[in-house]
Amino acid sequence: MNTGVIIDVREPAEFANGHVETAINIPVSKMRHGTGLDDIPKDAQIITYCRTGNRSGNAKEILTSRGFTNVINGINKETVEAQYQ
């Protein structure tokens, strides 16, 4: 399944401890400032995830407010791997 862009919104140390194989790491703390978003098309399917779904929910709101139109809160690594890969 082609999932578009998978974004792990946890902090780099958390990402380093294990992540979805194809995920990129853009922490919510950076995303709030638009860091790392320039190369992602506004209409790309984007799946965000973290540990519990809280930060990924915040990331979804941030992305939507920045004009991204196809954003899914994937909740956590296990859910993304089971449903979107």
C-alpha positions in Angstrom: 0.0 0.0 0.0 1.4 3.4 -0.9 0.9 5.5 2.2 2.3 8.8 1.1 4.3 10.4 3.9 4.5 8.9 7.4 5.7 11.4 10.0 6.9 10.3 13.5 6.2 13.4 15.6 8.1 12.2 18.6 11.4 13.7 19.7 14.6 12.5 18.0 15.7 10.3 20.9 12.3 8.5 20.9 12.6 8.1 17.1 16.1 6.6 17.5 14.7 3.9 19.8 12.5 2.5 17.1 10.1 3.8 14.4 8.2 2.8 11.3 10.7 1.9 8.7 9.6 4.5 6.1 8.8 7.3 8.6 10.5 10.7 8.7 11.0 12.4 12.0 9.5 15.9 12.4 8.8 16.5 16.1 5.6 18.5 17.0 7.9 21.1 18.6 9.5 21.8 15.2 6.3 21.3 13.2 4.7 24.3 15.0 7.3 26.5 13.2 6.9 24.8 9.8 10.3 23.1 10.1 10.6 20.1 7.7 7.3 20.7 5.8 8.5 22.6 2.7 9.1 19.5 0.6 5.8 17.8 1.4 3.0 18.5 -1.1 -0.1 20.0 0.5 -2.3 17.3 -1.0 -0.1 14.3 -0.1 -1.5 11.7 2.2 0.2 12.3 5.5 0.0 9.9 8.5 1.2 11.2 11.8 2.0 9.1 14.8 3.6 9.2 18.2 3.4 7.0 21.3 -0.2 7.5 22.4 -1.9 9.6 19.7 -1.9 12.9 21.6 1.1 14.5 19.8 0.1 13.1 16.5 -3.4 14.6 17.0 -1.8 17.9 17.7 0.4 17.5 14.6 -2.7 16.7 12.5 -4.3 20.0 13.6 -1.0 21.9 12.9 -0.8 20.4 9.4 -4.4 21.1 8.6 -4.0 24.7 9.7 -1.1 25.0 7.4 -3.1 23.9 4.4 -2.4 20.2 4.2 -5.6 18.5 3.1 -5.2 14.7 3.6 -3.9 14.1 7.1 -4.6 11.0 9.2 -3.8 10.6 12.9 -2.2 7.1 12.8 -2.0 7.1 16.7 1.2 5.0 17.3 3.8 2.8 15.6 1.9 -0.4 16.0 -1.3 1.0 14.5 0.5 2.5 11.5 2.4 -0.7 10.8 -0.8 -2.7 11.0 -3.1 -0.4 9.0 -1.0 1.6 6.7 1.8 -0.5 5.5 
